[in-house]
Amino acid sequence: MQNTASKLRMFVESESGATAIEYGLIAALVSVAAIGALRSYGTSLVNLFGAVDNALVVAGATESPESPPPSGGGGCSAAEEAAGIC
């Protein structure tokens, strides 16, 4: 009986369980804050990429099919031409 009583007293006086609960509550609070922040940023990112997509569609629609390719884009560099890669 004495052994059980001393073990029970040690269990009640121990603070390791309370510390674990505190860490769990902190983790829950951080995750709720992260979810809220990501949801607000997610909406603005969707709007941003939508605007970029629209701008690219408009730019692609105004380009004429006969226009030459932009200089420096898709061509060979001087080093590639010298090496005979192109």
Phi, psi and omega per residue, in radians:
M1 nan -0.685 -3.139
Q2 -1.086 -0.724 -3.124
N3 -1.127 -0.731 3.132
T4 -1.156 -0.716 3.138
A5 -1.135 -0.712 3.135
S6 -1.204 -0.634 3.085
K7 -1.157 -0.696 3.107
L8 -1.126 -0.717 3.121
R9 -1.114 -0.737 3.124
M10 -1.119 -0.675 3.133
F11 -1.135 -0.743 -3.116
V12 -1.198 -0.653 -3.100
E13 -1.401 -0.289 -3.119
S14 -1.209 2.432 3.138
E15 -1.898 0.108 -3.098
S16 -1.178 -0.606 3.097
G17 -1.165 -0.708 3.118
A18 -1.141 -0.664 3.118
T19 -1.126 -0.727 3.122
A20 -1.110 -0.688 3.116
I21 -1.149 -0.706 3.112
E22 -1.082 -0.770 3.110
Y23 -1.111 -0.657 3.090
G24 -1.107 -0.729 3.107
L25 -1.154 -0.680 3.107
I26 -1.119 -0.757 3.131
A27 -1.091 -0.697 3.116
A28 -1.128 -0.723 3.126
L29 -1.130 -0.754 3.128
V30 -1.115 -0.718 -3.127
S31 -1.176 -0.654 3.089
V32 -1.131 -0.721 3.107
A33 -1.142 -0.707 3.141
A34 -1.139 -0.728 3.127
I35 -1.099 -0.749 3.119
G36 -1.113 -0.734 3.140
A37 -1.172 -0.751 -3.122
L38 -1.169 -0.587 3.104
R39 -1.156 -0.721 -3.138
S40 -1.231 -0.694 3.094
Y41 -1.217 -0.583 -3.141
G42 -1.068 -0.742 3.134
T43 -1.122 -0.752 -3.129
S44 -1.221 -0.579 3.094
L45 -1.189 -0.667 3.094
V46 -1.085 -0.748 3.118
N47 -1.132 -0.713 -3.137
L48 -1.110 -0.846 -3.133
F49 -1.185 -0.524 3.051
G50 -1.141 -0.708 3.113
A51 -1.166 -0.707 3.102
V52 -1.122 -0.754 3.118
D53 -1.043 -0.800 3.126
N54 -1.083 -0.712 3.137
A55 -1.128 -0.690 3.118
L56 -1.191 -0.655 3.102
V57 -1.136 -0.767 3.129
V58 -1.127 -0.742 3.134
A59 -1.129 -0.669 3.116
G60 -1.223 -0.547 -3.122
A61 -1.318 -0.478 -3.106
T62 -1.533 -0.213 -3.139
E63 -1.364 2.298 -3.131
S64 -1.426 2.607 -3.107
P65 -1.154 -0.429 -3.118
E66 -1.504 -0.078 -3.076
S67 -1.211 2.464 -3.123
P68 -1.226 2.761 3.111
P69 -1.165 2.631 -3.121
P70 -1.084 2.536 -3.133
S71 -1.183 2.440 3.125
G72 1.450 -0.148 -3.113
G73 -1.815 2.069 3.060
G74 1.448 -0.104 3.131
G75 -1.540 3.114 3.131
C76 -1.568 2.586 3.044
S77 -1.423 2.913 -3.138
A78 -1.074 -0.650 3.141
A79 -1.176 -0.654 3.117
E80 -1.196 -0.698 3.116
E81 -1.155 -0.697 3.133
A82 -1.145 -0.590 3.138
A83 -1.429 -0.145 3.138
G84 1.327 0.393 -3.132
I85 -1.338 -0.582 -3.076
C86 -1.415 nan nan
